[in-house]
Amino acid sequence: MKKIITVICALIIGLNGYGQSVSNKEIKKNIDDLFQSYSSYNRFIGNVLISQNDSIIYQRSFGYANLEEGKKNTSNSIFSIASLTKSLTAVAIMKLVEDGKLTLETPISNYFPDFMPDYSKGIQIQHLLNNSSGMEANIGRIDDNGNGLMPEKTLISLDELLAKFKDSKLKFEPGTSYDYNNFGYLLLANIIEKASGQPYANYMEQAVFKPANMKNTTSASFTDIDQRTFPYLGLGMNELKKLDAPLHTSWLMGAAEINSTTVDLYNFLQALDKGIILKPATVNRLYSLTQDIGVNEMKSGLGWVIGQKEGEEWIYNNGLLPGYASMMGSMPSKNIKVIILSNATSINPLVDEFQGEISFVQGEITDKIISLLLGKNVDILPLANKESEDLMYVNNTYQFDSNHSIRLKKEGNDYVLEAVGKEPWSLFSYTFSRDAKENNPASETAVFFANAMSKQNFEGLSFYGNNDMKAFLGSDEGIAQLKGMWSNFLQQAGEFHSFNIYKIEGEEVKNVSIRFHFDTFDIGIVLSIDSSHKIQGMFMDDALKTSHISKVTLVQIGENKFFINGHQNGGMQDLKVNISETELVLIDGSKSFNGIQSGE
């Protein structure tokens, strides 16, 4: 079982409200405020370029390209663009299609006859491009069955990789489903070499970089070593550490080894729009020959993802490597383009686990940029207010309920909050730790299930299932699955301690969220309970975080108002706090919890 904890909340403080009439000057200022706020908490380092109506409206650099030597990022800084490489590789393949050197229907067996001989005749070039090949063989991802290889720091040849993956099988028939595959793009890079008769790097320069006026873009090297950025770990933390041994590019060719600048990538997007690299009809095929991803109606195009933001089509790609994150996207209906390149991640995503964001580029920052460009409100991280007066209410204790209280103290120059109560708890997990159990049949059903799981005594559980679930909950096979799940929980999370119901949603059909507390982390299960109070389904709770942190430092952002930096506390959600003599309000996203001064 994998640890299924995701970031679900971020502390947000809104800008002043404004409507669709917001001016370009205001938009630029608000975009700058957005990046300044993320930069102030060390949550963004890198370059940004935003255009609207074929005009660059925002371009700025943040942080250092080489921290040790004091070299700041500039508009000319060159970054590893990670998986944005795939978009460029796809364009190169389509250029060969235009030139009649290959077809999208060409099977990969034409180029690699000894690779997966039982299956390769059914895998077409198009399947590699839109991640529908179904190959178990992959790089940078290992599935639940152990298929795939992690890239390393030493050279590897294509022949060695083909030999390692020779006996791989298919997860599904090519062209029938989606599974993100880096190895497919390494194969595409080698197909480019075979079809063009040139090394991949040379063909990319000739067919893509030069026509698009990408003067500082290269494959697996840097045009100007003085302008290169170095990768760092520790994004959002107090200290960045240079990643001294990045992955060898032989593992990444065609998939993630191109280096570029925001300006060059803007030129690339403009060249696609203007038909400079490919004919308009060919460009359209990049976005229309898609495979459903299966999430939010997103589709995988040929080297691109086709989704939506704010109700408008959003064509984009993201990239992530240890120490590098990237995003390149366009909104055709509004003629908007956004390019973000960063040379820092919070962790090495190939080897480390972290509850928080690896990078804020692909999600939070991009979403907020688009909202601002469309004249909408966004929320930014609050800056510390160093001029705020000292807090009067020190050494107060505030009680949320009979089991959870918070004590306010001052340690040195810092204000801190410490969770106290009958059992250890954390401010970050109060949303999940409090008791939301109601005196109704849905709660009764959920409690019976939770007791059955935690005590591993399933007698009578089938009574609480609807017609479909009754057979499962009352069968030897079903009970064996539940016992297997619990055994896995104990193996992964340690000794079980307690459970609670922390959320009940819905009218006739209710979703009841149960949180099981273990030594190292908590596990959530959501029961779908029908109008007859019977279980009609169950699924793992992916809106769940675990924290054992009981003491946090406050950042003062106003008079009696404070910010808690969750990212620096194990990757938790940000919180904010309002304090008075009689009350402490803990704000977790859209939820507020009131603690009453208890006089302790």
C-alpha positions in Angstrom: 0.0 0.0 0.0 1.2 3.4 -0.8 1.0 6.3 1.6 -1.9 8.3 0.2 -1.5 11.7 1.6 -1.9 14.7 -0.6 -1.9 18.4 -0.1 -5.5 19.6 0.2 -5.4 23.0 1.8 -3.3 26.2 1.4 -3.6 29.3 3.5 -4.8 32.1 1.3 -5.3 35.7 1.9 -7.3 37.5 -0.8 -6.4 40.5 -2.9 -8.8 43.4 -2.9 -11.9 42.4 -5.0 -12.1 43.5 -8.6 -14.1 42.5 -11.6 -13.6 41.9 -15.3 -12.7 45.6 -15.8 -9.4 45.3 -14.1 -6.7 47.1 -16.1 -3.6 45.5 -17.6 -1.5 47.6 -15.1 -3.4 46.1 -12.2 -3.0 42.6 -13.6 0.7 43.0 -13.9 0.9 44.3 -10.4 -1.1 41.5 -9.0 0.9 38.9 -10.9 4.0 40.5 -9.4 2.5 40.4 -6.0 1.7 36.8 -6.5 5.3 35.9 -7.3 6.7 38.1 -4.6 4.6 36.3 -2.1 5.8 32.9 -3.2 9.4 34.1 -3.4 9.2 35.6 0.1 8.6 32.1 1.5 11.2 30.6 -0.8 8.4 28.8 -2.7 9.5 30.0 -6.1 12.9 30.3 -7.7 13.2 30.8 -11.4 11.9 32.7 -14.4 8.5 33.6 -15.6 7.2 34.9 -19.0 3.6 35.6 -19.7 2.1 36.9 -23.0 -1.3 38.1 -24.1 -2.3 38.9 -27.6 1.3 38.2 -28.9 2.8 40.7 -26.5 4.9 39.9 -23.5 3.2 41.4 -20.5 5.2 40.0 -17.6 8.8 38.7 -17.5 10.8 38.4 -14.4 13.5 36.4 -12.6 13.6 35.2 -9.0 16.3 33.7 -6.9 19.7 32.3 -7.8 21.0 30.3 -10.8 24.2 29.6 -8.7 23.6 30.3 -5.0 27.1 29.5 -4.0 28.6 32.0 -6.4 25.9 34.6 -5.9 24.7 34.5 -9.5 21.1 35.5 -9.8 18.7 34.2 -12.3 18.3 36.5 -15.3 16.1 36.5 -18.4 18.9 34.7 -20.2 19.2 31.9 -17.6 19.1 28.4 -19.1 17.1 25.7 -17.2 16.6 22.0 -17.7 13.0 22.0 -19.0 12.4 18.4 -17.9 9.4 16.8 -19.6 8.7 19.9 -21.7 11.2 18.1 -23.8 8.4 15.8 -24.9 6.5 18.6 -26.6 9.6 19.5 -28.7 10.3 15.8 -29.5 6.7 15.4 -30.7 7.1 18.4 -33.0 10.2 16.9 -34.4 8.4 13.6 -35.1 5.6 15.5 -36.8 8.2 17.3 -39.0 9.4 13.9 -40.2 5.8 12.9 -40.9 5.3 16.0 -43.0 8.5 15.2 -44.9 7.3 11.7 -45.6 10.1 10.0 -43.5 7.6 8.1 -41.3 3.9 7.9 -40.4 2.1 8.0 -37.1 0.8 4.5 -37.9 4.3 3.0 -38.3 4.8 0.2 -35.8 7.9 0.4 -33.5 8.9 -3.1 -34.6 10.2 -1.4 -37.8 12.9 0.2 -35.8 13.3 -2.2 -32.9 12.5 -5.7 -34.2 14.0 -7.5 -31.2 12.2 -5.4 -28.6 9.0 -7.0 -27.2 8.7 -9.1 -30.3 5.3 -10.4 -29.3 3.8 -7.0 -28.9 5.8 -4.3 -30.8 4.0 -4.7 -34.1 0.9 -3.4 -32.4 2.5 -0.3 -30.9 2.5 2.6 -33.3 4.4 5.8 -33.1 1.2 7.7 -32.3 0.8 5.4 -29.2 4.2 6.5 -27.9 3.4 10.1 -28.5 0.1 10.2 -26.6 1.1 7.7 -23.8 -1.3 5.0 -25.0 1.4 2.3 -25.8 0.5 0.1 -22.8 4.1 -0.8 -22.3 5.2 -2.1 -18.9 8.7 -0.8 -19.8 9.2 2.7 -18.4 11.8 5.0 -16.9 11.4 7.2 -13.9 8.3 5.3 -12.8 7.9 1.9 -11.2 4.4 0.5 -11.0 2.8 -1.6 -8.3 4.1 -4.8 -9.9 7.7 -3.5 -10.0 7.9 -2.8 -13.7 10.1 0.1 -14.8 13.6 1.5 -14.0 14.7 4.6 -12.1 17.2 6.7 -14.0 20.8 6.9 -12.7 23.8 9.1 -12.7 25.8 7.0 -15.0 25.7 6.4 -18.8 23.4 3.8 -20.2 23.0 2.9 -23.9 19.8 2.2 -25.8 20.9 -1.3 -26.4 21.2 -1.9 -22.7 17.8 -0.5 -22.0 16.2 -2.6 -24.8 17.9 -5.6 -23.4 16.5 -4.9 -19.9 13.0 -4.4 -21.2 13.1 -7.0 -24.0 10.7 -9.4 -22.2 8.2 -6.7 -21.1 4.5 -7.2 -21.6 1.6 -4.9 -22.1 -0.7 -3.5 -19.4 -3.4 -2.9 -22.0 -3.9 -3.0 -25.8 -2.1 -0.1 -27.4 -4.5 2.8 -28.1 -7.1 1.8 -25.6 -6.0 3.5 -22.4 -3.5 6.0 -20.9 -0.3 5.4 -18.9 2.4 8.1 -18.8 5.6 6.6 -20.2 9.0 8.2 -20.4 10.7 5.3 -22.1 8.4 5.8 -25.1 9.9 9.2 -25.7 13.4 7.8 -25.5 12.3 5.4 -28.2 11.0 8.3 -30.2 14.3 10.1 -30.0 16.0 7.1 -31.4 13.3 6.8 -34.2 14.2 10.4 -35.1 17.8 9.4 -35.5 16.9 6.4 -37.6 14.4 8.3 -39.8 16.5 11.4 -40.3 20.0 9.9 -40.4 21.2 12.4 -37.9 21.9 12.5 -34.2 18.9 13.5 -32.2 20.5 16.7 -31.0 21.5 17.7 -34.5 18.0 17.1 -35.9 16.4 19.0 -33.1 18.7 22.0 -33.8 17.9 21.9 -37.6 14.2 21.1 -37.5 13.0 22.8 -34.4 15.4 25.1 -32.5 16.8 27.1 -35.5 13.5 27.7 -37.3 11.9 28.8 -34.0 14.7 31.2 -33.2 15.6 29.2 -30.0 19.2 30.4 -29.8 19.9 29.2 -26.3 18.2 25.8 -26.5 20.2 22.5 -26.8 19.8 18.8 -26.2 21.9 17.5 -23.2 24.2 20.5 -23.1 24.3 24.3 -22.6 24.9 26.9 -25.3 26.4 29.3 -22.7 27.7 27.6 -19.5 27.8 30.9 -17.7 24.0 31.2 -18.1 23.1 27.7 -16.8 21.1 27.2 -13.7 22.0 24.6 -11.1 19.4 22.4 -9.5 18.5 22.9 -5.8 16.5 21.0 -3.2 14.8 22.5 -0.2 12.2 24.7 -2.0 10.0 26.4 0.6 12.4 25.6 3.4 14.9 27.8 5.2 17.9 26.6 3.2 18.5 25.4 -0.3 21.1 22.7 -1.1 22.6 22.2 -4.5 22.0 18.8 -6.1 25.5 17.7 -7.0 24.8 14.6 -9.0 22.0 15.1 -11.5 20.7 12.2 -13.7 22.7 11.2 -16.8 21.1 12.5 -19.9 21.3 9.1 -21.7 18.3 8.0 -19.6 16.4 11.1 -20.5 17.0 11.7 -24.3 13.8 12.8 -26.0 11.9 12.8 -22.7 13.5 15.2 -20.4 17.0 16.3 -21.3 16.6 19.6 -23.3 17.8 22.9 -21.7 16.2 26.2 -22.7 15.1 29.6 -21.6 11.6 31.2 -21.1 12.3 33.4 -24.2 13.2 30.5 -26.4 10.1 28.5 -25.3 7.9 31.6 -26.0 9.5 31.7 -29.5 8.7 28.0 -29.9 5.0 28.5 -29.0 4.8 31.5 -31.4 6.5 29.5 -34.2 3.8 26.8 -33.8 1.0 29.4 -33.9 2.4 31.0 -37.0 3.1 27.8 -38.9 6.9 28.3 -39.0 7.9 24.8 -37.8 4.9 22.8 -38.9 1.9 23.4 -41.1 -1.2 24.5 -39.2 -3.0 21.3 -40.0 -0.1 19.3 -38.6 0.0 21.4 -35.4 -3.7 20.7 -35.0 -3.0 17.0 -35.0 -0.7 17.5 -32.0 -3.8 18.6 -30.0 -6.5 16.4 -31.6 -5.0 12.9 -31.8 -5.6 12.3 -28.1 -6.1 9.6 -25.5 -8.4 10.1 -22.6 -6.3 10.4 -19.3 -9.3 9.6 -17.2 -9.1 12.6 -14.9 -11.2 15.7 -15.2 -11.8 15.1 -18.9 -8.1 15.7 -19.6 -6.7 14.3 -22.8 -3.1 13.4 -23.7 -2.2 14.8 -27.1 1.0 14.2 -29.0 3.5 15.6 -26.5 0.8 17.9 -24.9 -2.0 17.7 -22.4 -5.4 19.2 -23.4 -7.4 20.3 -20.4 -9.4 23.3 -19.2 -8.8 26.3 -16.9 -11.6 28.6 -15.9 -13.8 27.0 -18.5 -11.4 27.6 -21.4 -9.3 25.1 -23.3 -5.8 24.9 -21.8 -3.0 23.2 -23.9 0.1 22.6 -21.8 2.8 20.4 -20.6 4.6 20.1 -17.2 8.1 19.0 -16.3 9.7 17.7 -13.1 13.2 16.4 -12.3 15.1 16.6 -9.1 15.9 20.3 -8.7 13.9 21.4 -11.7 10.2 22.1 -12.4 8.6 23.6 -15.5 5.3 24.5 -17.2 4.5 25.7 -20.7 0.9 26.4 -21.6 -1.4 28.4 -23.9 -5.1 29.4 -23.8 -5.9 29.8 -27.5 -9.3 31.5 -27.0 -7.7 34.3 -25.0 -4.3 34.2 -26.8 -2.6 33.7 -23.5 0.8 32.0 -23.1 2.5 31.2 -19.8 6.0 29.8 -19.3 7.6 29.1 -15.9 11.0 27.5 -15.4 12.3 26.8 -11.9 15.6 25.4 -10.6 14.4 24.2 -7.2 12.2 21.5 -5.9 11.4 20.7 -2.2 12.8 17.2 -2.4 14.3 14.7 -4.9 11.0 13.1 -6.1 12.8 10.0 -7.2 14.0 9.0 -3.8 12.3 11.1 -1.1 8.8 11.3 0.4 7.2 14.5 1.4 3.6 15.4 2.3 3.7 18.8 0.6 4.3 20.2 -2.8 7.4 19.2 -4.7 7.0 22.4 -6.7 4.3 25.0 -6.7 4.7 25.8 -10.4 2.3 23.3 -12.0 -0.7 23.8 -9.8 -1.1 26.7 -7.5 1.0 29.3 -9.3 -0.3 28.5 -12.8 -3.9 28.4 -11.7 -3.6 31.8 -10.0 -1.9 33.4 -13.0 -4.7 32.3 -15.3 -7.3 33.6 -12.9 -5.6 37.0 -12.7 -5.3 37.2 -16.5 -9.0 36.6 -16.7 -9.7 39.4 -14.3 -10.6 37.3 -11.3 -9.6 37.3 -7.6 -6.8 35.1 -6.4 -5.3 34.5 -3.0 -1.7 35.1 -2.2 0.6 34.2 0.7 0.6 36.9 3.4 3.8 38.8 4.0 5.2 39.2 7.5 4.3 42.6 9.0 7.4 43.5 11.0 5.8 46.8 12.3 2.9 45.0 14.1 2.7 45.7 17.8 3.6 43.0 20.4 0.8 40.6 21.2 -0.8 41.2 24.6 -2.3 37.8 25.1 0.7 35.6 25.9 0.5 32.5 28.0 -3.2 32.0 27.4 -4.8 28.6 26.8 -7.7 28.3 24.3 -10.0 25.3 24.3 -11.6 23.9 21.1 -13.3 20.9 22.7 -12.9 18.6 25.6 -9.9 16.9 24.0 -8.1 19.7 22.1 -6.6 23.0 23.5 -3.9 25.4 22.3 -1.4 27.3 24.5 0.0 30.6 23.3 3.6 31.3 24.4 6.5 33.5 23.5 9.9 31.9 23.0 12.7 34.5 22.4 11.4 36.8 19.7 8.9 34.3 18.4 5.3 33.6 19.2 4.5 29.9 19.3 1.3 27.7 19.6 1.5 24.4 21.3 -1.3 21.8 21.1 -2.3 20.3 24.5 -5.1 18.0 25.5 -5.8 14.5 26.7 -4.0 12.9 23.7 -1.2 14.3 21.5 -2.6 16.1 18.5 -1.5 18.7 15.9 -2.9 22.0 14.7 -2.4 20.7 11.1 -4.6 17.7 11.7 -7.4 19.2 13.8 -9.7 19.2 10.8 -9.3 15.4 10.7 -8.9 14.7 14.5 -12.1 16.4 15.8 -15.2 14.3 16.3 -17.9 15.1 13.7 -20.0 12.0 14.6 -23.7 12.7 14.6 -26.4 10.9 16.5 -27.9 9.3 13.4 -28.0 6.0 11.6 -25.3 7.0 9.1 -22.8 7.6 12.0 -23.9 4.3 13.6 -23.2 2.4 10.4 -19.7 4.1 10.0 -18.8 3.4 13.7 -19.8 -0.3 13.3 -17.6 -0.6 10.2 -14.7 1.2 11.9 -14.9 -1.0 15.0 -15.1 -4.1 12.7 -11.9 -3.0 10.9 -9.9 -1.9 13.9 -10.9 -5.0 16.0 -10.8 -7.3 12.9 -14.1 -8.8 14.0 -16.5 -8.7 11.0 -19.4 -10.6 12.5 -22.7 -8.7 11.6 -21.0 -6.4 9.1 -22.9 -7.7 6.2 -26.1 -6.4 7.8 -24.8 -2.9 7.1 -24.2 -3.4 3.4 -26.8 -2.8 0.6 -27.7 -5.5 -1.8 -24.4 -5.2 -3.8 -22.1 -4.8 -0.8 -23.8 -7.4 1.4 -22.4 -10.2 -0.7 -18.9 -8.7 -0.4 -19.0 -7.9 3.3 -20.5 -11.3 4.2 -18.2 -13.4 2.0 -14.9 -15.2 2.9 -13.3 -13.5 -0.1 -14.5 -10.0 1.0 -13.5 -10.4 4.6 -10.1 -11.7 3.4 -9.6 -8.5 1.4 -10.5 -6.3 4.4 -8.1 -8.3 6.6 -5.4 -8.0 4.0 -5.9 -4.2 3.9 -5.7 -3.9 7.7 -2.5 -6.1 7.8 -1.0 -3.8 5.2 -2.0 -0.7 7.2 -0.2 -2.1 10.3 2.8 -3.0 8.3 3.1 0.4 6.8 1.9 2.7 9.6 2.7 0.8 12.8 0.5 0.2 15.8 -3.1 1.2 15.6 -4.3 3.7 18.3 -7.8 5.0 17.6 -10.3 6.2 15.0 -12.7 9.0 14.6 -15.4 10.2 12.2 -14.3 13.7 11.0 -16.7 14.6 8.2 -20.2 13.7 7.1 -21.4 15.1 3.8 -24.6 14.7 1.7 -28.3 14.6 2.1 -30.0 11.3 1.2 -26.7 9.6 0.3 -24.0 10.5 2.8 -20.2 10.2 2.5 -18.8 9.5 5.9 -15.0 10.0 6.4 -13.3 7.8 8.9 -9.7 8.4 10.1 -7.7 5.6 11.6 -4.7 6.8 13.7 -1.5 4.7 13.6 2.0 5.3 14.9 3.6 6.9 11.9 0.6 8.2 9.8 -3.1 8.1 9.6 -5.2 6.4 7.0 -8.7 7.5 5.8 -11.6 5.5 4.4 -14.8 7.1 3.1 -18.0 5.1 3.2 -20.9 5.9 0.9 -24.0 5.3 2.8 -27.4 5.2 1.1 -30.8 6.5 2.3 -31.4 3.2 3.9 -28.3 3.7 6.0 -26.5 0.8 4.2 -23.0 0.9 2.8 -23.1 1.1 -1.0 -19.4 1.7 -1.5 -16.1 2.5 0.1 -12.9 4.1 -1.1 -9.6 5.4 0.3 -9.6 9.0 1.4 -7.1 11.0 -0.7 -7.9 14.3 1.1 -5.9 13.3 4.1 -2.8 14.6 5.8 -0.9 13.4 8.8 1.1 15.5 11.3 2.5 14.8 14.7 3.8 18.3 15.1 2.4 19.8 18.3 4.3 23.1 18.4 4.5 25.7 15.6 6.0 29.2 15.2 3.8 32.0 14.1 4.5 34.7 11.5 2.8 37.9 12.4 1.0 39.4 9.4 -1.1 42.0 11.2 -2.5 43.1 14.5 -3.4 39.9 16.3 -3.2 38.0 13.0 -0.7 35.3 12.2 0.4 32.9 9.5 1.6 29.3 10.1 3.9 28.0 7.3 2.7 24.5 6.8 5.2 23.7 4.0 8.1 24.1 6.5 6.3 21.8 8.9 6.5 18.6 7.0 4.7 19.8 4.0 1.4 20.5 5.7 -1.3 22.9 4.7 -0.8 26.6 5.6 -3.0 27.9 8.5 -3.9 31.3 9.8 -4.8 32.4 13.3 -6.7 35.4 14.7 -6.1 35.9 18.5 -7.9 37.9 21.1 -7.9 37.8 24.9 -11.0 35.6 24.9 -10.8 33.7 21.6 -8.4 32.1 19.2 -9.7 31.3 15.7 -7.8 28.7 13.8 -8.4 29.0 10.0 -7.7 25.9 7.9 -8.6 26.7 4.3 -12.4 27.4 4.2 -12.9 26.0 7.8 -12.6 28.0 11.0 -12.4 26.6 14.5 -13.0 28.7 17.6 -11.0 28.1 20.8 -12.3 29.8 23.9 -9.8 31.2 26.5 -9.9 28.7 29.3 -8.0 30.5 32.1 -5.5 27.7 32.6 
